[in-house]
Amino acid sequence: MVLLKISYHLRAHHVAEYDRVFAERTLPLIREHGFRFWGIWRTIVGDAQEYLELWEFDSIVDFDESWKRLMADPQLKSIFEITGPMVENENLSLFEPSLPGETVISMRGAVSGFIFGLDVESILGLADGSSLVCSIVLVCWVLPENFSRICLLKSYHEYLVTFKEAD
């Protein structure tokens, strides 16, 4: 398995239009091509208008063949005519698991699942008396039959995500 990470920034004042085009045109095209698209995120803390996409492929060969088909699609070329001028500093990286033999999360065969995300924000007190806002995003791929096993617990100082056996 390999993951494709695409990161980029939008030019100022284009977020609403970009999100609309992505939802109405890009996402249906991705689904039509059968990609295992993990999702798209944008910053809530950090560089303004920074976007991140994650895609899963079986191998580098699978990526190469699938990506060429997508890039050749006239619908995508039409979408790029709209979104291209909005995007800058685009970077694509392919990742492979770094620990051979370890279990990795995959969306393969999990078409009936859904992405479960949780944004956690916490204010940390620093030694000098100032404070720092920390944001953590937890994302899990959850199959419907396992959803009953997820239990979110919040304590006074921390957020925990625990998995418990279904009753």
Protein Blocks (a to p, Z undefined) as FASTA:
>chain_A
ZZddddddddehilmmmmmmmmmmmmmmmmmnopacfbdcddfbdcehiacdddddfblk
lmmmmmmmmmmpmklmmmmmmmmmmpghiacdddddfbghiacddfehplmgccdddddd
dddddfkopacdddddddddddfklmmmpccdddfkbccddddddZZ
